[in-house]
Amino acid sequence: FRKEYIVTDAIKGWLDSDYMNDNTEQNFINLIIYQGKVLYALECLVPEADDSIKTGYSSKQIEWVFENEQNIWKVIIDNNLLFSNKPKQYLKFINDGNTTSGFPKEAPAKLGGFIGWQIVRAYMKRHEGMPLETLFQINDGKTILNESGYKPSKN
């Protein structure tokens, strides 16, 4: 509820009302890709906004997620979460909160959304010029993942 979040929160609300597809299969990959699309859209629509405003993370948390991207991805893969349709297995990666359980206290919540953002970034790099509206019409997260060529950064 601070003024620096007004624009990004309004855009998130608009995207949720116009593009969140309730008919899409609710599984981990679809949820994180949707969250990633929203963060990517914010990156395009409000480029001057700091990543901490877009994500809701502190500057230290932003630093942490980028430094630990490969570790986050490894946990997702090692725990067979990517295509899981069992919310109890993956909700800690999706929901708001102070941290993500099972990770160090420096780890923010919504690590799945961060990974989704990186996947969408990789996808859009390979589909340069694709309008945001077209991106949001693709409801199959697996397609975006497969066509992204995503590989987490090694630090």
N, C-alpha and C positions, 0 to 999 in steps of 0.2 A: 504493500500500500504506500509506496514511495513514488514520487513524481517521475523518477528516471525509469520506472518500469511501466508507465502508462501505455506508451506506444507498443512495446513488445507484448504486453498482456492483452491489449486490444486486438492485435494481429492474431495472437494465439486463439483468442475467443472466436474471431471471425473464421479462422481456418477450421477450428473444431466444429463450428456450426455448419459450415459449407462443405467440408471435405471429410470429416470423420465418417467412415462407412461402417455402420452397425451391422451390415450384412456380411462383412468380411470375416473369415474364420479367425476367432480369437486365439492366437498362439503367439509365442514369444517373438518370432521373427516379424510377424505382421505388426505387432505392437511397437517394437523398437524401431522398425523402419518408419512407421507413422510418426513417432516422436522425432526421428531423425529428419524427416521431411519438414516438420514444423521448424526445427532449428536451422535447417538449410534455408528455408523460406525467409526466416528472420535475418539470416546472414545476407541474403540478396536484397530484401526490402528495407532493412535498416542497417546498412553496412557500417555506419558510424557507431553503432551500439557495441559496447564491449562484450566479449564472450560471457563475462560474469552476469551481465544483464540478461542476455539471451537464455542462459542456462539456469540462472538462479544460484550458481555456485559462487563462492568467494574466489578471490584471485589465487589464493593458495590451493583451493580445490581444483581450479582450472589447471594449474601447474601440475597437480598430482595426477589428474586423469590423463593428461597428455603424456606424462612420464611413465604411466602405468598402463597405457592402452593395450600393449601386448599381454600383460598379466591378466587384465580384465577379460580379454578375448579368450585366453587359455582357460580361465575358470568356466566361462560359458561353454566352451567346447568340451572340456573334461567332464562337465556335469550334464552333458547331453541336453542342454537347455534350448539350443537354437531353434529346434522345430517342436519343442514341447507345447502341448495344449493343456498342461496341468498348472493352473495358476499358482498353486501352493509351491511349486518348484521355482517359479520365476518372478513372482510379484515383488520380491525384495529388490529386483533390478529395475522395476517399472515405477513403483509408487514414490510419492514424496516422502521426505523424512529428513533427519539430520545426517544419517550415514547409511551405508549399505552393510547389513550384517554379514559377517564372515570376511570382511575386509578390514584393513587398519582404520583407526578412528579418523584419519585424514581423508578417507574415501567418502565422497558425497553420495547422496541418494541418486536415483535415476541413472545408474551407470549404463543400463540398457539403452536409454535414450542417447547417451553420449556415443556409444558404439554405433547405434543406428545412424546418427549424424555423420560419423566417419564413413560408413558404408554408402550413404546417400551422396556424400561429397565425391567419393570415388566413382560412383555411378554417373553422376552429372559431369564429371571430368571426361568420361568416355562418351557422353551424350551431349556434348557442348551445343548450346543453342536451344536445347529443349525447353519449352516454356514451363513455368512452375505449374500451371494448370494441368498440363499433360502429365507431369510427374505425379501430381496428386490423384490422377485418374487411374494410375497403376496400383491396384489393391493387393497384388501378390508380392509380399515381401521377399519371397524366395527368388522370384524373377529379378528383382533389383539386386539382391545379394549376388546371384549367379553372374549377372551382367556387369557387376561393379569391379570385379577383379580385386576386391578388398583384401589387403594384407596389412595387419596392424603395424604401426611404426615400431622399430626396434630402437630402444634407448640404452 
